[in-house]
Amino acid sequence: MSGKKVGILTLPIKNNYGGIIQLVALYHFLQTKGHSPIWIDKKHWHSPLKRNLIKLLEKNPLYQVYDPKDFAKIDSLHQQIRPFLKKYLPSQTQEIYNLTQLKKATQDIDTFVVGSDQIWRLEYVKDNYPTYFLDFVSQEKIKIAYAASFGKEYWEGDENSIQTVSKLLKNFDFVSVREDTAVSVCRETFDYDKAVQVLDPTFLPEVSFYENLINSIDFNKKTELFNYVLDANPFSDELVESISNQKKLAVHKIYLNNSSSESKTSLVENWLAHFYYADFVITDSFHGMVFSIIFNKQFLVIGNKERGLTRFTSLLKLLGLENRIITNKDDFQEKITDQKIDYNLINSKLDILKKYSQSILLENITNDCESE
């Protein structure tokens, strides 16, 4: 097998640890299989004028006091994350802000993989959605969607967008999605019946890959009950306090937009370490749930409807863990925290799903239809 030059297109990198680590995981996996991945560093489409205005606001000292759009805060986090991206995504394009730059930067790429995360959620990609269905890629190139997600159980667009996506999907060589509901959306909304469900890219590498990331930093903090909640509210606060008291575990938190961590140059590794060393995890984050499973932790998920509930339930159903999600106060029963997850059983299921996801991705990249 000769390795392919594989361009990876995902949502623009922001202050989202899960979005970052799923990209790094896919990149690493392809690299270990003999391919040459390259991160297509696509930004939001902005004119040069708007781009320069944003950069000016990021550096404006007044925004240290009042920053309604979080420009300065996000820029600060980007500065801290940049060394991680450079280290684990060594091959990447220049920053891309328009279609002309995108076509020029990717003209020498053999194969395109779009995914994962919510790259097909219209609310997030807006009018730019055709780009994430690879409309800029010529027909002779290989087009693959890996673990693409609509975020919700339906397409949010109008009839014109449905017609556009329907045509673009038929140009793909292989389409895989992250949720079972996405398979239905492809079939029922876009008349595309070849989509299959696979695991999120974070499941593709061996656990040792993440252990090496964690061991690269000095992390000596004992983590008992790790509370990683993106949208805190009275219910989540009450739930965390109740379980903390019940299990006599001290609470540890990481706040997504807080750059005051003691590990300022290793935010992603620090985030992973909290899951790895936790005794128990409570989260409303999809990738928080994923790493609880990868690291074999006892956990509860607070259902986050605004961020897309089907992302959680789809994976939990695959593993028989539906009872670990709570959507409201009435769902919670204290006995659930005493029902230990049997990871012998979970890992057996996960191993089958992982091998399938790995093999079907690699087969389609190499255009090799022969089963491994």
N, C-alpha and C positions, 0 to 999 in steps of 0.2 A: 504494500500500500504506500503510495506517495502522498505526503502531507499536502493539504490544501491551505491556501491563504484565506482565512475565514474572518470576514468583517462582522463584528457584533454590534448591533444597534439596539439600544434600550432607551428608557426615559433619561432626560438630562440629569446628571448627578447633582443632587442637592444635599441637604443635611438629613439624609435618610440612610441609616446604617444598613437596613435590610436591602435597599436598592443597590447600595455599593457592593455588599458582600455577595449578592446573587450574580452580579456581573463578574466579580473576581473569581467566583467559583466556576462559572462557565468557562472563562478564559483559561484558568488553571487546568481544568479537565481536558479541554481540547489540546492544550499544550502538551500534557502528559501522554496524549494519544498520537503524537507525532505531527500535529497540525501547527500552523502558524497563525494564531489568532491576532486580530488587531481591533482595538476598541475604536469605534467610530464616535468621536467626541462631539456629537451633535448637541447644540444648545437650542434654546428657544429662538425662533426666527425673530430677530430684532434688526432694525435699520442701524447703520453706523451711528446716527445721531442719538437714538435711544440707548444704544450700547454704551456710548461715551457718557451719557447722562447718568446711567445706572452706576458706572464705575466712579463717577464723581460723587454720587450720593454715598457709595460704599466707604469712601475715604473722608467724607464730610465729618469733622469733629462734632458738629451739632447732633449727628445721629447717634452719638454715644449716649446722649441724654434722651432724645426722642426719635425713635426709629419705628414708625408705624408699619412699614413694609419689611422690617427686619433685614434691610440691605447690609448694614454694617455687621450685624451679628452673623448673618449667613456668610458674608465674605470672610469673617474671622474663622468660622468653622471650615470653610474651604481651604484656607491657608494651612490649617492644622491637618486636614485630610490629604492634602496634595502629596506629601511624601509617601503615604500609603499607596495612593493611586499610581505614583511613579514606580514604586517598588514592585507592585504586584500586577500592574498593567504596563509593562515596559514598552510594548508596541502600541502606539495610539496615533490617531490622526491629529492634525492641528484642530483648534477649536473651530467649529463649523456653525455659521449663523444664517446661511441661505442656501438655496437649492444649487446654485452655480458652484459654490464651495464644496457642497456635498458630492456632486458628480465628479468634480476634479479630484477630490481626496480619495475617492473609492474606485477610480477607473481601473486600477490594477488588481483589484480583489476578485478571486475566483468564485467564492461562495459567500452568501449573506445569511446570517442568522439574526432574526429579529426576536427579541424576548429578553428576559421574561418580565415579571412584574406586570403592572396594569397598563401595558403599552397599547392596548386596544380599548381603553376607556375614554370615550369621547370627551367627557368632562375634563380630562387631563391633557389630551392632545389637541382638542378643539379643531379648527379648520386645517390643521397640519396632519390630520389623521391619514391621508393617503401615503404620506412618507413612511408611516409605520406599517403599511401594507406593501412597502417596497416598490412604489410606483416609479421611482427613479432608476431602478435596476433594469438593465437590458435583458432581453429574453434568453440570450445564450448563457447567462449566469445562473448558478443554482440559487434558488430562493427557499429558505427554510424558516418556519416559525417554530420556535421551541418554547413550550410552556407559556405561550401568550395568554394574557388574561384580559377579559372585558371588565373585571372588577365587580360587576353586578351580573344578575342572571338574565339580562336583556341588553340589546343595543340601544343606546340613548339617542341615535340620530334619526333624521327624517328619511323620506322615501328616496330622495336623490342620493343621500349617503349610502343607503342600502344597495342601490344599483351600482354605485361606484365600488364598494367593497366586494360585492358579489363578483364583479369582473376581475378585480385584483386577486382575489383568493384563487381563482381558477388558474392563475399564472404561477402559483407556488408549486414547487416540486414535492414539498412535504409540509403539512400543517399539524402541529401538536399544540394542545392547550393545557392549561393548568387545572381547570375545574370541569367537572362533569356537565355543569350547566353551559359551559362554553361550547362543548360538543353540540349541545342542543341548539344554541344560538347559531352556530355555523350551518347546521342542517336546516333549521326551521326559518331563520331570518334571511340567510344568504344562499340557500339552496346548495350548500357545500357539504357533502356527506362523507368526506374522507378524513376529517379531523379526528385525532385520537388524544386521549388524556395521558399526560406524563407528569412526573414529579418536578417540582421547582428545582432550578439549577443548583441550589445549595445542597441538595441531596446527592449530586453527582460525584464530588470528590470523596476520598476516604476521610474518616474522622481525624486521622493523623494530620491532615492538612490544616485543620483548624487548631489542633493541639500545638502545632509548630508556630502558628500565628500567636497564640496565647503565650507560649513559652518564650517568645521573642521580647516580652516586656516583663518588667519587675512588678508582679501582681501578688501581693501578700495579704490582701484584705480577705478576711473570712466573710463569706456571703451566705446568709441564712435564708430569709425570705426575700427574693429579688422581685421587686415591683416595677415592671416596665410597662407603664400605661401612657399612651399618647394623648388620650382625651380623658383626663381625670374629671370626676364628678362626685357628688356626694355618695352615690351608690358604690363606686369603685373604692373610694376612701374607706367607707364603712366595711366593705368586704375585706380589704387588706387588713384593717385593724382587727376584725373578728378572727380571721385565720391566724394572724400574728399572736393574738392572745390564746387562741385554742391550742396552737402547736408550740407556743412559747418560743417563737422565732423572731429575732430582731429584723426589722425591715431595712432594706437597702434599695436605693432608687438611682436611676439615671434619667435626667431630663434632656429631651431631644435637643432643645435649643440652648442648652447651658454649656458654655465653653470653659467653665471653671474647674473642670476635672483635673485631678492631680496628674493625669497622664495626657497632657495637652498635645503631644505629638503622636499619640497612639490611641485615638478615640475609638476606632473600630475594634482593635484588639482588646481594649479595656471593656468595651461593650460585650464582646464574646466571652471574656473571662468571667463576667458576672453570671452569665448563664451556666458556664462550665462548672463553677465552684458553688453554685446555689444548692441549697437543700430543697427548696420549693420555689416555684415561679408563678406569679400572677401577671398576666399580660393581656392587652387588647391589640397587640401588634401581630400581624401574620407571621413575619419572620421571627418575632419573639416566640411564637408557638412552634415554628419550625425548629429553632435551635434548642428549645426545651425537649423536643422529640429526638433530635440528633444526639444530644448529650444525655438522653435517657433520664430526664428529670420528672419528678412529680410536678404537675402543673394544673392550673385552671386558666381558661380563656374567658375574658369578658367580651361578649359579642358586640362588635362595633358596627352597627348597621350603616352608619354614614360612610364608613370606609369600605364597605362591601362585605356582607356576611357570608356570601356563598364561597368566598376564598377559604374561609375557615372550615365550614361544614363539609365542603367537598373532600378535603384532605382527611379530616377526622373520620368521615364515613369509610374511606379506604382502609383505615387502620382499626376501625371498631372503637373509636374513642369519642363518640358523639356525646357521651355523658360529661366530658370535660369542659363543655362550653356553657356559659351562663349569660342569658340576655337580659335578665331583670332580677329583682330582689326575690320574687316568688320562686325562681328557678333554683335558688341556692339552698342546699341542705348540707348541714355540717358534716354528715356522714361521708359525703363524697370525698372529702379531704383525707379520710382514713382508708379509702379504697385504693390500694396501691396499684399503679399501672404495671402490668406484667410485661416487662420489656423483652423477655424471651420470645413471647408471642408476637409483640409488635415488631421486633427486629427481624423475625422470620418473614413477616408480611412485607416489611420494608425492603428486605434484600431482594425479593422477587420483583417488586416494583422498580427498584433501583437498577437492576440488571436490564430490565425491559427498557427503561428510559435511556440508559446509556447506549445500549446496542442499537436501538432504533434511530437515535440521533446520529451515531457514527456511520451506520449503514447509509443513511441518506446524504450525509456529507460526502462520502466516497462514491455515491451512486452505486453501491454494491448491494444488490437485492438478496444476496445469499446470506442466510441466517448464520450468526456466529455459533 
